[in-house]
Amino acid sequence: MDKNCLNYGIEISDSDWEGTPASVRQLVEKMGQHIQKSDQELADLKAQQQELLEKINRTSNNSSSSPSSDPPSAQKPTEKKKTGFKRGGQPGHKGHSRFLYEPEDCKEVLNHRPETCSCCGEKLSGEDADPYRHQIVEIPPISPIVIEHRLHQLECLSCGSSTRAILPVDVNPSGYGIRVVALVAVLSGLYRHSTRMVQSALADVFGVSMSLGMVTKLRLEASDSLESVVSEAKIYVQNSPIVGADETHFVQGNIDGCNEKKSQAWLWVGVTPLVVFFQIALSRCSEAAKNLLGENFCGILNSDRYAAYNWVGLGQRQLCWAHLKREFIKISERPGVSKEIGNALVKQQEKLFELWHRVRDGTLKLVEFQLLAQEIRDSIKSSLQEVANHEIGSREKTPLAKTVRTCRQILKVEPALWLFVTAEGVEPTNNAAERAIRPAVIWRRTSFGSQTYKGSTFVARMLTVVTSLKSQRRNVLEFMTKAVDAARKNRPAPSLLPEGNTSDEQVINAV
């Protein structure tokens, strides 16, 4: 402890300090220690306050939280500018009329002809070559088709023993046909109904009575019929040139003893334009990511900055700018240097996406965009480096310390931010994977996950089938019926891969 410990700007000569009574010097030392401790506590409180403020102000704009979790204060209604036009379709707009069935698909066609003129009352005759068509669509009463098999038992006249007939080989012992199994799977996987809701829908709509246990049993049969289908889809995704990946937490119970450690389950997704693959694993580590993408993955990975994907080289990665934008906004909401750098980063990001949208619209050539993007890249990198050069303590929790750590982390993967500028077909965001995983999140919230490994497998397989078929505009119920029928007859299952010569670009343009 020295004579200037209190740092009040008052200098005391060595002789005066030496002449100060020992009790006074001891008191000064204790006061200095107390002030240092108070300063440290104040700094910690400010850091805690800033951390709490960030939590309070957390929205979908500055974090990975969903928009549905935003507080009312963050949900600002968008004010549309008045155009002066009336509501509805504008002149020149191509209208959309109701879908009409072909005449041959109609059960009955009734022609109605006016008898007299609505103006003068004269009788009318002749034919209208193009009459106005109005169709009434009705659903016939639905009743199940029940085929009863009676297994007779006969007694042998020679030995007296009784023998009962057995079911034919092509008759399934479950008591339900392939369309019922397919419908149970679709109601569960596509429409995300619970076991009890599936039971109720079958009874109310189709007149099919079924126990809750049988609903589960038919789900598992449908899941088993999709094993080879989903395996083929997995290989397709792993060998695709561009794959989007994402993951979200899932709940898997331990009723069957397959999750004795009661580990947190994770739902992973690999996305291509036409085929999507889901898997559920009891881990969020690199091994699960390798199982999703394949250990020898050679394509381009579009994902967020989660560390489980770090085994993929930076030259093969495009990191999501939507996640990066939220990081920049979070930095801009902190005080001091963080606010200035954050605002600069947000402006550069907005400028980059404005140019990117012009490239997609065809109003800016790719070569020009690449030159302008290089200027933006240099500016962003310079801003990140400026903050990263600040000296901070290893345990410092100030807003600036958080910003410094974030900027250093981004700089480590900075080359993976710009692949979309030069590689054709690569998007700057991971929105495709996030859109694909959203129905799974809704399913998780309504079902609270699964209780067994087989239940998780059913979820992953149905999500794979439903999402892929929707991308290809194929009928899910029809596909599931074929899959169950093929499994019961030991025939090859239908393929989930794109039919014919349809290319990814053709499907995207059609959508």
C-alpha positions as CSV (number, residue, x, y, z in Angstrom):
1,M,0.0,0.0,0.0
2,D,1.5,3.4,-0.9
3,K,0.7,6.9,0.0
4,N,-1.3,7.6,-3.2
5,C,-3.6,4.6,-2.7
6,L,-6.8,6.7,-2.7
7,N,-5.8,8.5,-5.9
8,Y,-7.4,11.8,-5.1
9,G,-4.8,13.8,-6.9
10,I,-3.2,14.9,-3.7
11,E,0.5,14.2,-3.6
12,I,2.2,13.6,-0.2
13,S,5.9,13.8,0.1
14,D,7.8,10.8,1.3
15,S,8.8,12.6,4.5
16,D,5.2,13.5,5.3
17,W,4.0,10.0,4.6
18,E,6.7,8.5,6.7
19,G,5.8,11.0,9.5
20,T,2.2,9.9,9.4
21,P,1.2,8.0,12.5
22,A,1.0,4.2,11.9
23,S,-2.7,4.1,13.0
24,V,-3.6,6.7,10.3
25,R,-1.6,4.8,7.6
26,Q,-3.3,1.6,8.6
27,L,-6.7,3.3,8.3
28,V,-5.8,4.7,4.9
29,E,-4.8,1.2,3.7
30,K,-8.1,-0.2,4.9
31,M,-10.0,2.6,3.3
32,G,-8.1,1.9,0.0
33,Q,-8.9,-1.8,0.2
34,H,-12.6,-1.0,0.8
35,I,-12.7,1.4,-2.1
36,Q,-11.1,-1.2,-4.4
37,K,-13.6,-3.8,-3.3
38,S,-16.5,-1.4,-3.8
39,D,-15.3,-0.5,-7.3
40,Q,-15.1,-4.1,-8.2
41,E,-18.6,-4.8,-6.8
42,L,-19.9,-1.8,-8.7
43,A,-18.4,-3.1,-11.9
44,D,-19.9,-6.5,-11.3
45,L,-23.3,-5.0,-10.7
46,K,-23.1,-2.9,-13.8
47,A,-22.2,-6.1,-15.8
48,Q,-25.1,-7.9,-14.2
49,Q,-27.4,-5.0,-15.0
50,Q,-26.4,-5.0,-18.6
51,E,-26.8,-8.8,-18.8
52,L,-30.3,-8.5,-17.4
53,L,-31.2,-5.7,-19.8
54,E,-30.1,-7.8,-22.7
55,K,-32.3,-10.6,-21.5
56,I,-35.2,-8.3,-21.0
57,N,-34.7,-6.8,-24.5
58,R,-34.1,-10.2,-26.2
59,T,-36.3,-10.5,-29.3
60,S,-36.3,-12.4,-32.5
61,N,-34.3,-9.5,-34.0
62,N,-31.3,-9.8,-31.8
63,S,-31.3,-13.5,-30.8
64,S,-32.4,-16.9,-32.0
65,S,-35.8,-16.6,-30.2
66,S,-38.8,-17.3,-32.3
67,P,-41.1,-14.3,-33.2
68,S,-43.9,-15.8,-31.3
69,S,-41.9,-15.3,-28.1
70,D,-41.5,-11.6,-28.7
71,P,-43.1,-9.3,-26.0
72,P,-45.9,-7.0,-27.2
73,S,-43.5,-4.0,-27.1
74,A,-41.4,-5.6,-29.8
75,Q,-44.3,-6.4,-32.1
76,K,-44.6,-3.1,-33.8
77,P,-47.3,-3.0,-36.4
78,T,-46.1,-2.1,-39.9
79,E,-47.6,1.1,-41.2
80,K,-48.4,0.8,-44.9
81,K,-48.2,3.9,-47.1
82,K,-51.4,4.9,-48.7
83,T,-51.3,4.3,-52.5
84,G,-54.6,5.9,-53.4
85,F,-55.9,2.6,-55.0
86,K,-59.0,0.8,-53.8
87,R,-58.7,-2.6,-52.2
88,G,-58.7,-5.8,-54.2
89,G,-57.3,-6.6,-57.6
90,Q,-55.9,-3.8,-59.6
91,P,-56.3,-3.2,-63.4
92,G,-54.1,-5.6,-65.3
93,H,-53.9,-8.1,-62.5
94,K,-54.5,-11.7,-63.5
95,G,-57.4,-12.9,-61.4
96,H,-57.6,-16.3,-59.7
97,S,-60.9,-18.2,-60.2
98,R,-62.2,-21.3,-58.4
99,F,-60.8,-24.7,-59.6
100,L,-63.3,-26.5,-61.8
101,Y,-63.4,-30.3,-62.4
102,E,-63.5,-31.6,-65.9
103,P,-67.0,-32.6,-67.2
104,E,-66.0,-36.2,-67.4
105,D,-65.2,-36.1,-63.7
106,C,-68.7,-34.9,-62.8
107,K,-71.3,-37.3,-61.7
108,E,-74.0,-35.3,-63.5
109,V,-74.1,-32.2,-65.8
110,L,-77.3,-30.2,-65.7
111,N,-77.9,-27.5,-68.4
112,H,-80.1,-24.5,-67.6
113,R,-81.4,-22.3,-70.5
114,P,-83.4,-19.1,-70.2
115,E,-86.8,-19.3,-71.8
116,T,-87.5,-15.6,-72.3
117,C,-85.5,-12.5,-72.8
118,S,-85.0,-10.6,-69.5
119,C,-85.3,-7.3,-71.4
120,C,-88.3,-7.6,-73.8
121,G,-89.9,-11.0,-72.8
122,E,-89.5,-12.7,-76.2
123,K,-88.9,-16.5,-76.3
124,L,-85.2,-17.6,-76.6
125,S,-83.7,-20.4,-78.6
126,G,-80.3,-21.7,-79.7
127,E,-77.2,-22.9,-77.8
128,D,-74.5,-21.2,-75.8
129,A,-71.0,-22.4,-76.9
130,D,-69.4,-21.3,-73.7
131,P,-71.9,-21.4,-70.8
132,Y,-71.0,-20.2,-67.3
133,R,-70.1,-23.3,-65.2
134,H,-71.1,-23.6,-61.6
135,Q,-70.2,-26.8,-59.7
136,I,-71.4,-28.2,-56.4
137,V,-68.8,-30.4,-54.7
138,E,-70.1,-32.8,-52.2
139,I,-68.5,-35.7,-50.2
140,P,-70.4,-38.9,-50.2
141,P,-71.3,-40.6,-46.8
142,I,-68.2,-42.5,-45.7
143,S,-68.5,-46.0,-44.4
144,P,-65.7,-48.5,-43.9
145,I,-65.4,-51.5,-46.2
146,V,-65.4,-54.5,-43.9
147,I,-64.4,-58.0,-45.1
148,E,-65.0,-60.7,-42.6
149,H,-62.9,-63.9,-42.5
150,R,-64.6,-66.8,-40.6
151,L,-62.1,-69.4,-39.5
152,H,-64.0,-72.6,-38.9
153,Q,-62.9,-75.3,-36.6
154,L,-63.7,-78.9,-37.5
155,E,-63.4,-82.1,-35.5
156,C,-61.6,-85.1,-37.0
157,L,-63.8,-88.2,-37.1
158,S,-60.7,-90.5,-36.9
159,C,-58.8,-89.1,-33.9
160,G,-61.3,-86.6,-32.5
161,S,-58.9,-83.6,-32.5
162,S,-60.1,-80.2,-33.6
163,T,-58.4,-78.1,-36.3
164,R,-59.2,-74.4,-37.0
165,A,-58.5,-72.8,-40.4
166,I,-55.8,-70.2,-40.6
167,L,-55.9,-66.8,-42.3
168,P,-54.7,-66.6,-45.9
169,V,-51.1,-65.4,-46.4
170,D,-52.3,-62.1,-48.0
171,V,-54.6,-61.2,-45.0
172,N,-52.8,-59.1,-42.4
173,P,-53.5,-60.3,-38.8
174,S,-53.7,-56.7,-37.5
175,G,-57.3,-56.5,-38.8
176,Y,-56.7,-53.2,-40.7
177,G,-56.0,-52.6,-44.4
178,I,-53.1,-50.6,-45.9
179,R,-55.1,-47.4,-46.4
180,V,-56.1,-47.4,-42.7
181,V,-52.4,-47.7,-41.7
182,A,-51.4,-45.0,-44.1
183,L,-54.2,-42.7,-42.9
184,V,-53.0,-43.2,-39.2
185,A,-49.5,-42.2,-40.3
186,V,-50.7,-39.2,-42.2
187,L,-53.0,-37.9,-39.4
188,S,-50.0,-38.2,-37.0
189,G,-47.1,-37.1,-39.2
190,L,-48.7,-34.6,-41.6
191,Y,-51.4,-33.1,-39.4
192,R,-49.6,-33.8,-36.1
193,H,-52.6,-35.3,-34.3
194,S,-52.2,-37.0,-30.9
195,T,-53.0,-40.7,-30.4
196,R,-56.4,-39.8,-29.0
197,M,-57.2,-37.3,-31.8
198,V,-56.3,-39.9,-34.4
199,Q,-58.6,-42.4,-32.7
200,S,-61.4,-39.8,-32.6
201,A,-60.9,-38.7,-36.3
202,L,-61.1,-42.3,-37.5
203,A,-64.3,-42.9,-35.6
204,D,-66.0,-39.6,-36.4
205,V,-65.1,-39.2,-40.1
206,F,-64.6,-42.8,-41.3
207,G,-66.6,-44.9,-38.9
208,V,-63.5,-46.9,-38.0
209,S,-63.3,-48.0,-34.4
210,M,-59.8,-48.5,-33.0
211,S,-58.1,-48.7,-29.6
212,L,-55.3,-46.3,-28.6
213,G,-52.9,-49.2,-28.5
214,M,-53.8,-50.2,-32.0
215,V,-53.1,-46.6,-33.2
216,T,-49.6,-46.8,-31.8
217,K,-49.2,-50.3,-33.3
218,L,-50.2,-49.1,-36.8
219,R,-47.9,-46.1,-36.5
220,L,-45.0,-48.4,-35.8
221,E,-46.0,-50.5,-38.8
222,A,-46.0,-47.4,-41.0
223,S,-42.6,-46.4,-39.6
224,D,-41.1,-49.8,-40.4
225,S,-42.3,-49.6,-43.9
226,L,-40.3,-46.4,-44.4
227,E,-37.0,-47.7,-43.2
228,S,-35.4,-48.2,-46.7
229,V,-37.2,-45.1,-48.0
230,V,-35.6,-42.8,-45.4
231,S,-32.2,-44.5,-45.8
232,E,-32.2,-43.8,-49.5
233,A,-33.2,-40.1,-48.8
234,K,-30.3,-39.8,-46.3
235,I,-27.8,-41.0,-48.9
236,Y,-29.3,-38.5,-51.4
237,V,-28.9,-35.6,-49.0
238,Q,-25.3,-36.6,-48.0
239,N,-24.3,-36.6,-51.7
240,S,-26.0,-33.4,-52.7
241,P,-23.8,-30.4,-53.7
242,I,-25.4,-28.0,-51.3
243,V,-27.0,-29.0,-48.0
244,G,-28.6,-26.8,-45.3
245,A,-28.4,-28.1,-41.7
246,D,-30.0,-27.1,-38.5
247,E,-31.0,-28.7,-35.1
248,T,-33.4,-28.1,-32.3
249,H,-34.0,-29.8,-29.0
250,F,-36.4,-32.7,-28.6
251,V,-37.7,-34.8,-25.7
252,Q,-37.3,-38.6,-25.7
253,G,-38.4,-40.5,-22.6
254,N,-37.1,-43.8,-21.2
255,I,-40.1,-46.1,-21.1
256,D,-38.3,-48.6,-23.3
257,G,-34.9,-48.2,-21.5
258,C,-33.2,-46.6,-24.5
259,N,-32.4,-43.4,-22.7
260,E,-31.3,-44.5,-19.3
261,K,-29.2,-41.3,-18.8
262,K,-32.3,-39.3,-19.6
263,S,-30.2,-37.3,-22.1
264,Q,-31.6,-34.3,-24.0
265,A,-32.6,-35.4,-27.5
266,W,-31.9,-33.3,-30.6
267,L,-33.8,-33.2,-33.9
268,W,-31.4,-32.7,-36.8
269,V,-32.3,-31.8,-40.4
270,G,-30.4,-31.8,-43.7
271,V,-32.2,-29.9,-46.4
272,T,-31.9,-29.9,-50.2
273,P,-34.5,-28.3,-52.6
274,L,-36.3,-31.6,-53.2
275,V,-35.4,-34.1,-50.4
276,V,-35.2,-33.4,-46.7
277,F,-33.8,-35.8,-44.1
278,F,-34.5,-35.7,-40.3
279,Q,-32.9,-37.7,-37.5
280,I,-33.3,-37.7,-33.8
281,A,-30.1,-38.3,-31.6
282,L,-29.4,-38.1,-27.9
283,S,-26.5,-35.8,-28.6
284,R,-25.7,-32.4,-30.2
285,C,-22.1,-33.1,-30.7
286,S,-20.0,-33.5,-33.9
287,E,-20.7,-37.2,-34.1
288,A,-24.4,-36.5,-34.7
289,A,-23.6,-33.9,-37.3
290,K,-21.3,-36.4,-39.1
291,N,-24.1,-39.0,-39.0
292,L,-26.4,-36.4,-40.6
293,L,-24.1,-35.2,-43.3
294,G,-21.8,-38.2,-43.7
295,E,-18.2,-38.3,-42.5
296,N,-16.9,-37.8,-46.0
297,F,-19.2,-34.9,-46.8
298,C,-17.8,-33.1,-49.9
299,G,-20.6,-30.6,-50.6
300,I,-21.2,-27.1,-49.4
301,L,-22.8,-26.8,-45.9
302,N,-25.2,-23.9,-45.2
303,S,-25.6,-23.6,-41.4
304,D,-25.2,-21.4,-38.4
305,R,-21.9,-21.1,-36.4
306,Y,-22.6,-24.0,-34.1
307,A,-19.4,-25.8,-33.2
308,A,-20.6,-29.3,-34.1
309,Y,-20.2,-28.4,-37.8
310,N,-16.6,-27.2,-37.4
311,W,-15.2,-30.4,-38.8
312,V,-16.4,-29.2,-42.2
313,G,-13.7,-27.0,-43.8
314,L,-14.3,-23.3,-44.0
315,G,-14.0,-23.5,-47.8
316,Q,-17.1,-25.8,-47.8
317,R,-19.2,-23.6,-45.5
318,Q,-21.6,-20.8,-45.9
319,L,-22.6,-19.3,-42.5
320,C,-26.0,-17.9,-42.0
321,W,-26.2,-14.1,-42.3
322,A,-29.6,-14.0,-40.6
323,H,-27.9,-15.2,-37.4
324,L,-25.0,-12.8,-38.0
325,K,-27.4,-9.9,-38.4
326,R,-28.9,-10.7,-35.0
327,E,-25.4,-10.7,-33.5
328,F,-24.7,-7.2,-35.0
329,I,-28.0,-5.9,-33.6
330,K,-27.3,-7.3,-30.2
331,I,-23.9,-5.5,-30.3
332,S,-25.5,-2.2,-31.4
333,E,-27.8,-2.3,-28.4
334,R,-24.9,-2.3,-25.9
335,P,-23.4,1.0,-24.6
336,G,-20.1,2.7,-25.6
337,V,-17.8,1.4,-28.3
338,S,-20.1,-1.6,-28.9
339,K,-22.9,0.6,-30.0
340,E,-20.8,2.5,-32.5
341,I,-19.3,-0.7,-34.0
342,G,-22.6,-2.5,-33.9
343,N,-24.4,0.2,-35.9
344,A,-21.6,0.2,-38.5
345,L,-21.8,-3.5,-38.9
346,V,-25.6,-3.4,-39.2
347,K,-25.4,-0.8,-42.0
348,Q,-22.9,-2.8,-43.9
349,Q,-25.0,-5.9,-43.6
350,E,-28.1,-4.1,-44.9
351,K,-26.1,-2.7,-47.8
352,L,-24.9,-6.2,-48.7
353,F,-28.4,-7.7,-48.7
354,E,-29.7,-4.8,-50.7
355,L,-27.2,-5.6,-53.4
356,W,-27.9,-9.3,-53.1
357,H,-31.6,-8.8,-53.7
358,R,-30.8,-6.8,-56.8
359,V,-28.7,-9.7,-58.1
360,R,-31.7,-12.1,-57.5
361,D,-34.0,-9.6,-59.3
362,G,-31.7,-9.3,-62.2
363,T,-31.1,-5.6,-61.8
364,L,-27.4,-6.0,-60.8
365,K,-24.8,-8.2,-62.6
366,L,-23.0,-10.8,-60.6
367,V,-19.6,-9.4,-61.5
368,E,-20.5,-5.9,-60.2
369,F,-22.0,-7.4,-57.1
370,Q,-18.7,-9.3,-56.4
371,L,-16.7,-6.1,-56.6
372,L,-19.0,-4.2,-54.3
373,A,-19.2,-7.1,-51.9
374,Q,-15.4,-7.1,-51.6
375,E,-15.6,-3.5,-50.3
376,I,-18.2,-4.4,-47.8
377,R,-16.2,-7.4,-46.7
378,D,-13.1,-5.2,-46.1
379,S,-15.2,-2.8,-44.1
380,I,-16.8,-5.5,-41.9
381,K,-13.5,-7.2,-41.3
382,S,-11.9,-3.9,-40.4
383,S,-14.6,-3.2,-37.8
384,L,-14.4,-6.6,-36.3
385,Q,-10.6,-6.4,-36.1
386,E,-10.8,-3.0,-34.4
387,V,-12.9,-4.4,-31.6
388,A,-11.1,-7.7,-31.4
389,N,-7.8,-5.9,-30.7
390,H,-9.1,-4.6,-27.3
391,E,-7.4,-6.1,-24.3
392,I,-9.9,-7.7,-21.9
393,G,-9.6,-10.0,-18.9
394,S,-10.3,-13.7,-19.2
395,R,-13.3,-13.4,-16.8
396,E,-14.4,-9.9,-17.6
397,K,-18.1,-9.6,-18.1
398,T,-18.5,-6.0,-19.3
399,P,-20.5,-5.3,-22.5
400,L,-17.3,-4.5,-24.3
401,A,-15.8,-7.8,-23.2
402,K,-18.8,-9.7,-24.7
403,T,-18.5,-7.7,-27.9
404,V,-14.7,-8.4,-28.2
405,R,-15.3,-12.2,-27.7
406,T,-18.1,-12.2,-30.3
407,C,-15.9,-10.4,-32.8
408,R,-13.0,-12.7,-32.3
409,Q,-15.3,-15.7,-32.8
410,I,-16.6,-14.3,-36.0
411,L,-13.1,-13.5,-37.3
412,K,-12.1,-17.1,-36.9
413,V,-14.8,-18.2,-39.4
414,E,-14.8,-15.0,-41.5
415,P,-14.0,-16.8,-44.8
416,A,-17.1,-18.9,-44.5
417,L,-19.3,-15.8,-44.6
418,W,-18.7,-15.0,-48.3
419,L,-19.1,-18.3,-50.2
420,F,-22.5,-17.2,-51.6
421,V,-20.8,-14.3,-53.4
422,T,-18.8,-16.6,-55.7
423,A,-20.5,-20.0,-55.6
424,E,-23.6,-20.4,-57.7
425,G,-26.8,-21.7,-56.0
426,V,-25.6,-20.9,-52.4
427,E,-27.9,-18.8,-50.3
428,P,-26.5,-16.3,-47.7
429,T,-29.0,-17.5,-45.0
430,N,-30.0,-20.8,-43.6
431,N,-33.7,-20.0,-43.8
432,A,-34.5,-23.2,-45.8
433,A,-33.4,-25.4,-43.0
434,E,-35.2,-23.3,-40.4
435,R,-38.4,-23.4,-42.4
436,A,-38.1,-27.2,-42.7
437,I,-37.7,-27.6,-39.0
438,R,-40.5,-25.3,-38.0
439,P,-43.3,-28.0,-38.3
440,A,-41.2,-30.3,-36.1
441,V,-41.0,-27.6,-33.4
442,I,-44.8,-27.3,-33.5
443,W,-45.1,-31.0,-33.3
444,R,-42.8,-31.1,-30.3
445,R,-44.8,-28.4,-28.5
446,T,-48.1,-30.2,-29.0
447,S,-46.9,-33.7,-28.3
448,F,-44.2,-33.0,-25.7
449,G,-41.8,-35.2,-27.6
450,S,-41.8,-39.0,-27.6
451,Q,-41.5,-41.6,-24.9
452,T,-39.5,-44.3,-26.7
453,Y,-36.8,-44.7,-29.3
454,K,-39.3,-46.2,-31.8
455,G,-41.5,-43.1,-31.2
456,S,-38.6,-40.8,-32.1
457,T,-37.9,-42.9,-35.1
458,F,-41.5,-42.6,-36.3
459,V,-41.3,-38.8,-35.9
460,A,-38.0,-38.5,-37.8
461,R,-39.2,-40.8,-40.6
462,M,-42.6,-39.1,-41.1
463,L,-41.0,-35.6,-41.1
464,T,-38.6,-36.8,-43.8
465,V,-41.4,-38.2,-45.9
466,V,-43.9,-35.4,-45.4
467,T,-41.4,-32.5,-46.0
468,S,-39.8,-34.1,-49.0
469,L,-43.1,-35.0,-50.7
470,K,-44.4,-31.5,-50.1
471,S,-41.3,-30.1,-51.7
472,Q,-42.0,-32.3,-54.8
473,R,-45.8,-31.6,-54.7
474,R,-46.6,-35.3,-54.3
475,N,-49.5,-36.8,-52.4
476,V,-48.5,-38.0,-48.9
477,L,-51.4,-40.4,-48.4
478,E,-50.9,-42.0,-51.7
479,F,-47.2,-42.5,-51.0
480,M,-47.8,-44.0,-47.6
481,T,-50.4,-46.4,-49.0
482,K,-47.9,-47.7,-51.5
483,A,-45.2,-48.0,-48.8
484,V,-47.3,-50.0,-46.4
485,D,-48.6,-52.2,-49.3
486,A,-45.0,-52.9,-50.5
487,A,-43.9,-53.8,-46.9
488,R,-46.7,-56.2,-46.4
489,K,-46.0,-57.9,-49.8
490,N,-42.2,-57.9,-49.3
491,R,-41.7,-55.7,-52.4
492,P,-39.4,-52.8,-52.9
493,A,-40.7,-49.6,-51.3
494,P,-41.5,-46.5,-53.4
495,S,-38.7,-44.0,-53.8
496,L,-38.7,-40.6,-52.0
497,L,-36.2,-39.3,-54.6
498,P,-37.5,-36.9,-57.3
499,E,-39.5,-38.6,-60.0
500,G,-38.5,-38.5,-63.6
501,N,-36.0,-35.8,-64.8
502,T,-37.3,-33.0,-62.7
503,S,-34.5,-30.8,-61.6
504,D,-34.1,-28.8,-58.5
505,E,-34.3,-25.5,-60.4
506,Q,-37.5,-26.5,-62.2
507,V,-39.2,-27.3,-58.8
508,I,-38.0,-24.1,-57.2
509,N,-39.2,-22.0,-60.2
510,A,-42.6,-23.8,-60.1
511,V,-43.0,-23.0,-56.4
